[in-house]
Amino acid sequence: MKLIFKKDDLMSAINIAAKAVPSKTTMTILECILIDAAGSEILLTGNDTEFGIETRAEGTIEEHGKIALEAKLFSEIIRKLSGEDEIIIESDEKLVTEIRSGKSLFRIQGQDPEEYSYIPHIERTNYICISEFTLKEIIRQTIFAISPNDSNKMMTGEYLHVEGDKLSLVSLDGHRMAMRNITLKDKYSDVSAILPGKNLNEISRILGDEISEDVMIYFDQNHAMFEFENTTVVTRLIDGEYFRVGQMLTREYETRVTINRQNFLSEIDKATILIRESDKKPVVFNITDGELQIRLNSTYGSMNTELPVQKTGSDLMIGFNPTFFMDALRNIDSEEVTLYMINAKSPCFIRDEEESYIYLILPVNFNSADI
């Protein structure tokens, strides 16, 4: 095999494929990136058997072939090479691989490409189409609410549901929920799938920001496949039945508050200066006509500030984890947000009129010392 690349083109493909290379594995072949130039294209693949990425690298094929190279070593070598000279990668029948650029020459031992697991094939029958920009945005606006630990597998994933031209993406961690609802350009067969959150996060990092560029997502019983630009990503789905999200939602409220989003976020952020990991104090909202007081009292000090609001319904004093509120507010793009609450023990909903986004945040108990 003999291939010729420009550094930036090769480095870009390596960075994409490497996102699917596991950091820890007992199978050394999975620590590799597969370079496949047996056909008319140069394909780089990373695969940990649960998550696989295949991406096309721009380059010239002088001699066809395949080789598996240890991903970290391969990446470090290419990164250190000068960008002014062509990079030539050549391997022999003993899998010894030479990487040459300018006056630099590296020889490394490759592994048998026949031992490498290709990403699964998925039939292109059950699918949806969504723009790269939209997919990236709805992942960003929901991914923060997945659970960071594996004690409940469902909470580490995001629930994607398609019905006709309506798509919902939902995440929750037991203390909060994030939901985005969008309208697709076409109608599709119904789809329900639980996608691993960490894999969705990696996909969002690869996606571009172009509204005009589309992503095709194909589904079978166990996998979802994302195709966009020069890249194909396959993720195994989380098996099981997701939580009954509809039962968590309500349109009833006793108190409704509309407030400037940026000012609200800024004042809550100021309050967190007085909070440490060992001293998890709630931020308390005291809601009265025309005003929302934000109060926090910790071992490091206290804060009290006021913001103008439009309020309908009952006065209310309610406490929250400030981080949960900030996460939601950071992922809303509108100038104002509206909060819907029933009482100090019931969830707060942040949603717009069209319900294109819905954030649910559970309140926390507080006492007089917290005010």
Steps between C-alpha positions, in 0.01 A plus 500: 500500500624847417300817569576872471327767710505864592544527876177692572287255301648197674492658846136593458406141415709359787332734750157384389575126495684517833181605679388136479828350621460381861736643761509165681451157344633148534500463119806673358355503148227738623771748603570542130366709215441295188628657177316336211615594152400172335235675291472834326496705824715528810289418805606537863303305761485500879281246675451389860218254400238726664586814302666512161611778265606470138618815325649572158844659486611712207814352351661316208516120474829394341461136606181347640492325837397507865677539833400546866714751692498571874284813515682705763843440349377563145328822603803632691735432210281677244439793734874558544579499128540818301197615308715621211591157363291212371455203731567160346378187677629170372463149647639162397383140526646477853280795606803723561380852421715794395374854549711753308479877477784724391813370677300318771457123484312284752476122490230343713347155524145473377246231580310258282210692341304175458462482879332841509122515545322710240204709611165317470297523182150646543222475246398840364126449535401662831648850505460873555674804352601804709739789442844485661437832675166392649630165622802663659279758670244259648779279634664805661171611650425164666824307557581674829207328674620140454630314806881481530498154661384159381283407797196552278591429138192677364607828658835489319318515166275735308158392380430583136141469381368574152135504405417631153695825466541554876825414676563509875833457677486448877752453779458475878708414804242466776519865607423675172388439146585669170283466189525648153217467248553585134313466171680309226479592131325170414287234666654169601409165650482501879835456676585453867864453602718556807838635388803490733566855614880478481476386137258779411742745656781374276274520195415863580873582509545366148193669353535827314286810541347509152122520480520393134690176578287200598556199724332172411425288807414133443360270766475128558412311817843536659680786324472851361719613212577868429621592151626852425764654275790251487416317822287207615439443872330193646394476864342212684167595657418462869257211537183540704195720545556867573320690774143614438590859428144605419392422857761742634364795304216725607361830381349582839658774707426733791785742431632615164802726470652659190852636543798619295708187440847655499443709814352199680797282403749767601354547849482125572859468380608770745339306784704188422817687599399424860446126445759225538469127428492422872232763565219435255263781580185572298424828329162622623257691279246720678241592237260788558315741275747659260808367673710186544746501788801268472642402837789281603652447842805276545792462739695733269251784506160608375352665193170671438398657170180593319383481140186644338256237371154464354310276739153351493356283776614439855805625684754222554825427678688203351855363504713342227843367422643807321708293256189331363338836432812643335538195275146548369529878456831472313337275242202723424547758226198724563528838670238417763403176673181399675489285815193298597465378861228352721655507848832470683496119477409462131722526192569827324449498124683736266338495157403721210150538356568255215665252742801477269694462826388374840727489804380341823691569822412345835510738800710432810407542863630801688464645852509842655882490519513484119310825455 
